[in-house]
Amino acid sequence: VCRSNKSPWVCLTCSSVHCGRYVNGHAKKHYEDAQIPMTNHKKTEKQEKVQHTVCMDCSSYSTYCYRCDDFVVNDTKLGLVQKVREHLQNLENSAFTSDRHRKRKLLENSSLNSKLLKVNGSTTALCATGLRNLGNTCFMNAILQSLSNIQQFCCYFKELPAVELRNGKTAGRRTYHTRSQGDNNVSLVEEFRKTLCALWQGSQTAFSPESLFYVVWKIMPNFRGYQQQDAHEFMRYLLDHLHLELQGGFNGVSRSVILQENSNLSASNKCCINGASTVVTAIFGGILQNEVNCLICGTESRKFDPFLDLSLDIPSQFRNKRTKNQDSGPMCTLRDCLRSFTDLEELDETELYMCHKCKKKQKSTKKFWIQKLPKVLCLHLKRFHWTAYLRNKVDTYVEFPLRGLDMKCYLLEPENSGPESCLYDLVAVVVHHGSGVGSGHYTAYAAHEGRWFHFNDSTVTLTDEETVGKAKAYILFYVERQAKPGADKL
């Protein structure tokens, strides 16, 4: 119908093939159309039990039941398929290692090295791995690829030991997540660790994050189903749940204890959010000072709020500009968005401040200062805004620096920071393509070992800084510039 070969779903009731929700949702329409005849006559209790419309992804062989709204990973109860896969993977890796050394030597000796990489985008030579789309999961893939290229964050999880989730008879054996196991048997940290380990090892062109997505469905009900989701919302849920799980204990050892024993994460780098510090807050955690002044009596109120990311408005005067070269006048920059976030602002009638001195709600002003900057500064541009009836997208191009983002002027006490401690370099960008939050497509640009890559689900290609700079960013990840030798490092 739509002449697309992306995300094909086969109906296991009638064997017809339609596109999944990632494309135009014809598989869902087929399911809905099949339910209409059933509503015209009364079904018996026995018929009611057997009418489950199940479809299967032709690429990953995962199955999904529309009626149960539940997803079944492609494996047996004992995880036999996964064991076979891992055995084959080990064999492939051993053969691949020697083959990769041979290819690397050939590339190093070739004068066309850089040209070959750019033209062919040889993911085997570059060891870059894409993430398969499981049906509108581009929002998850873009965030995972961005986080996987934040070295301090990624390395911590990759170095964690594999977690045993059961005791007793199965102690010492690896366990696998199946539908029959309860919620207590799933570990987001473990599946996140395995996914990060699968990326950048160069053994495959694309990895299917089915097990991670299954755990996401289990512990984050908001993301069940195959409809498009907001990448920023997913990132916040993911980081929050990783943070909470890392505070729990596994194998009798608290993950927060492991964090404290890690010499690379000093106490000064920690920022507690909802309990003890973890690698999430140590890397992404910063602190804002929220300063509110009563306009009637002048009483000042200060409050410190921890944050993992900053959500920035695109100033209204720039919202009609849609491309980099369209319209005359000044171009919107990231500095404009940061200034709009931190500038003094008068609260409107719906946000009256309860003044403790006046003993009633009064007009007031608000201003944000950054009391502590994080190691990785995550900036979310608020491109989606609710109108009376729908959520519109602000498609304005926002110019952002790839190097040397200076955050010193937004600090509460800039005199206490070092000369380079407020400078940040871009490491990843998440882009939303399309017009609405519930539709469109997410991709990511990320820097790895000095080269920029474009991650579009299972496809990974080399790109350049000029292309990255032209992207209409939705989420920006900046890494603090390394301090001089002798200073504390993450």
Residue pairs with C-beta under 8 A, 6 or more apart in sequence:
1 18
1 19
1 24
1 26
2 19
2 23
2 24
2 26
4 19
4 23
4 24
6 19
6 22
6 23
6 133
7 19
7 20
7 21
7 22
7 23
7 57
7 59
7 133
7 135
7 136
8 17
8 18
8 19
8 20
8 57
8 58
8 59
9 17
9 18
9 19
9 20
9 27
9 55
9 56
9 57
9 58
9 64
9 135
10 16
10 17
10 55
10 56
10 58
11 17
11 18
11 27
11 30
11 31
11 53
11 54
11 55
12 54
12 55
12 56
12 63
13 34
13 53
13 54
14 34
16 30
17 58
18 26
18 27
18 29
18 30
19 25
19 26
19 27
20 27
20 57
20 135
20 136
20 226
21 27
21 28
21 135
21 136
21 226
21 227
21 228
22 133
22 135
22 136
22 137
22 138
22 226
27 55
28 66
31 53
31 55
31 66
34 53
35 53
38 51
43 51
51 67
52 65
52 67
52 68
53 65
53 66
53 67
54 63
54 64
54 65
54 66
55 63
55 64
55 66
56 62
56 63
56 64
57 63
57 64
57 134
57 135
59 132
60 74
60 132
60 134
60 208
60 210
61 74
62 71
62 72
62 73
62 74
62 134
62 210
63 71
63 72
63 74
64 70
64 71
64 72
64 135
64 226
65 72
69 224
69 225
70 179
70 217
71 213
71 214
71 217
71 224
72 179
73 177
73 178
73 179
73 210
73 211
73 214
74 81
74 210
75 81
75 82
75 176
75 178
76 178
77 178
77 180
78 176
79 174
79 175
79 176
79 178
82 176
89 203
92 203
93 201
93 203
96 202
96 203
100 124
100 125
100 127
100 202
103 124
103 125
104 125
107 113
107 116
107 117
107 125
110 116
116 122
117 125
117 126
117 462
118 462
118 464
121 460
121 461
121 462
123 129
123 130
123 205
123 460
124 202
124 205
126 202
126 451
126 453
126 460
126 462
127 200
127 201
127 202
128 200
128 202
128 448
128 453
128 460
129 198
129 199
129 200
129 201
129 202
129 203
129 204
129 205
129 206
129 207
129 460
130 141
130 205
130 206
130 207
130 455
130 456
130 457
130 458
130 459
130 460
131 137
131 140
131 141
131 144
131 145
131 199
131 206
131 207
131 208
131 209
131 455
131 457
131 458
132 206
132 207
132 208
132 209
132 457
132 458
133 141
133 457
133 458
134 208
134 209
134 210
134 213
134 226
135 226
136 226
136 227
136 228
136 229
137 209
137 213
137 226
138 228
138 441
138 442
138 443
138 457
139 228
139 229
139 230
139 231
139 234
139 442
140 209
140 213
140 216
140 223
140 229
140 231
140 234
141 209
141 442
141 444
141 455
141 457
142 231
142 430
142 431
142 442
142 443
142 444
142 455
143 231
143 234
143 235
143 238
143 430
143 444
143 475
144 195
144 196
144 199
144 209
144 212
145 199
145 428
145 444
145 446
145 455
146 428
146 429
146 430
146 444
146 446
146 475
146 477
147 153
147 154
147 196
147 428
148 154
148 196
148 199
148 200
148 446
149 427
149 428
149 446
149 447
149 448
150 283
150 376
150 427
150 428
150 477
150 479
151 479
152 264
152 283
152 375
152 376
152 479
152 490
153 279
153 283
153 284
153 376
154 196
156 262
156 279
157 189
157 192
157 193
157 196
157 279
158 193
158 196
158 197
160 189
160 193
160 258
162 174
162 190
162 193
163 187
163 189
163 190
163 250
163 251
164 171
164 172
164 173
164 174
164 175
164 251
165 175
165 185
165 186
165 187
165 190
166 173
166 175
166 185
175 185
176 211
177 185
177 186
177 191
177 211
177 214
177 215
183 218
183 219
186 214
186 215
186 218
186 219
187 215
187 245
187 250
188 212
188 215
188 216
188 219
188 238
188 241
188 242
188 245
189 242
189 245
189 246
189 250
189 255
191 211
191 212
191 214
191 215
192 212
192 238
192 242
194 211
194 212
195 207
195 209
195 212
198 204
198 207
199 207
200 448
205 458
205 460
206 457
206 458
216 223
216 238
217 223
217 224
219 241
220 237
220 238
220 241
222 229
222 233
222 237
223 229
223 234
223 237
227 438
228 437
228 438
228 439
228 440
230 384
230 437
231 430
231 432
231 442
231 474
231 475
232 309
232 311
232 380
232 430
232 474
232 475
235 309
235 378
235 475
236 308
236 309
239 280
239 284
239 308
240 274
240 308
242 278
242 280
243 273
243 274
243 278
243 280
243 281
244 274
244 275
245 255
246 255
246 256
246 259
246 278
246 279
246 280
247 254
247 255
247 256
247 275
247 276
247 278
248 254
248 255
249 255
255 278
256 276
256 277
256 278
259 265
259 277
259 278
259 279
259 282
264 489
264 490
265 279
265 282
265 490
266 488
268 488
269 282
269 283
269 375
269 488
269 490
270 277
270 281
270 282
270 285
271 277
271 281
271 282
271 285
271 286
271 287
271 306
271 372
271 374
272 281
272 285
272 306
273 280
273 281
273 285
273 306
273 308
277 285
280 308
281 306
281 308
282 375
282 490
283 374
283 375
283 376
283 490
284 308
284 309
284 374
284 375
284 376
284 378
285 306
285 307
285 308
285 374
286 306
286 307
286 308
286 310
286 370
286 371
286 372
286 373
286 374
286 377
287 304
287 305
287 306
287 307
287 370
287 371
287 372
288 304
288 305
288 306
288 307
288 368
288 369
288 370
288 371
289 302
289 303
289 304
289 305
289 368
289 369
289 370
289 371
289 412
290 302
290 303
290 304
290 305
290 366
290 368
291 300
291 301
291 302
291 366
291 367
291 368
291 369
292 300
292 301
292 302
292 303
292 347
292 353
292 364
292 365
292 366
293 299
293 300
293 301
293 364
293 365
294 300
294 301
294 353
294 355
294 357
294 358
294 362
294 363
294 364
295 346
295 362
295 363
295 364
295 365
296 355
296 358
296 362
296 363
297 355
297 357
297 358
297 362
299 355
299 356
299 357
299 358
301 353
301 356
304 371
308 374
308 378
309 378
309 379
309 380
309 475
310 341
310 377
310 378
310 379
310 380
311 380
311 382
312 334
312 337
312 338
312 340
312 341
312 379
312 380
312 381
312 382
313 337
313 340
313 341
313 382
314 332
314 337
314 381
314 382
314 383
314 394
314 396
314 398
315 332
315 336
315 337
315 340
318 331
318 332
318 336
318 396
318 398
319 394
319 396
320 327
320 396
321 327
321 331
321 332
321 396
321 397
322 395
322 396
322 397
323 397
324 331
324 397
324 399
324 470
331 397
331 399
332 396
332 397
332 398
332 399
333 398
333 399
333 400
334 379
334 398
334 399
334 400
334 401
334 405
334 476
336 398
337 379
337 381
337 398
338 379
338 407
338 410
341 368
342 367
342 368
342 369
342 370
342 410
343 367
344 365
344 366
344 367
345 365
345 366
345 367
346 363
346 364
346 365
346 366
347 353
347 363
347 364
347 365
347 366
352 361
352 362
352 363
352 364
353 361
353 362
353 363
353 364
354 360
354 361
354 362
355 361
355 362
355 364
369 410
369 411
369 412
370 407
370 410
370 411
370 412
371 411
371 412
371 413
373 407
373 411
373 417
373 421
373 422
373 480
374 480
375 479
375 480
375 490
376 427
376 477
376 478
376 479
376 480
377 405
377 407
377 424
377 477
377 478
377 479
377 480
378 475
378 476
378 477
378 478
379 475
379 476
379 478
380 474
380 475
381 398
381 473
381 474
381 475
381 476
382 394
383 393
383 394
383 395
383 432
383 474
384 391
384 392
384 393
384 394
384 437
385 391
385 392
385 394
386 392
390 436
391 436
391 437
391 438
393 432
393 434
393 435
393 436
393 437
395 435
395 472
396 472
397 470
397 472
398 472
398 473
399 469
400 426
400 429
400 469
400 473
400 476
401 426
402 425
402 426
402 465
402 468
402 469
403 425
403 426
404 423
404 424
404 425
404 481
405 423
405 424
405 425
405 426
405 478
406 422
406 423
407 422
407 423
407 424
408 414
408 417
408 422
411 417
411 422
414 422
418 483
418 487
420 481
420 483
420 484
421 480
421 483
423 480
423 481
424 478
424 479
424 480
424 481
425 478
425 479
425 481
426 447
426 468
426 476
426 477
426 478
426 479
427 446
427 447
427 477
427 478
427 479
428 444
428 445
428 446
428 447
428 476
428 477
429 444
429 445
429 446
429 468
429 471
429 473
429 474
429 475
429 476
429 477
430 442
430 443
430 444
430 473
430 474
430 475
431 442
431 443
431 444
431 445
431 471
431 472
431 473
431 474
432 440
432 441
432 442
432 472
432 474
433 440
433 441
433 442
433 443
434 440
434 441
442 474
443 454
443 455
443 456
443 457
444 454
444 455
445 452
445 453
445 454
445 455
445 463
445 467
445 468
445 471
446 452
446 453
446 455
447 453
451 462
452 462
452 463
452 464
452 465
452 467
452 468
453 460
453 461
453 462
453 463
454 460
454 461
454 462
454 463
454 467
480 490
482 489
483 489
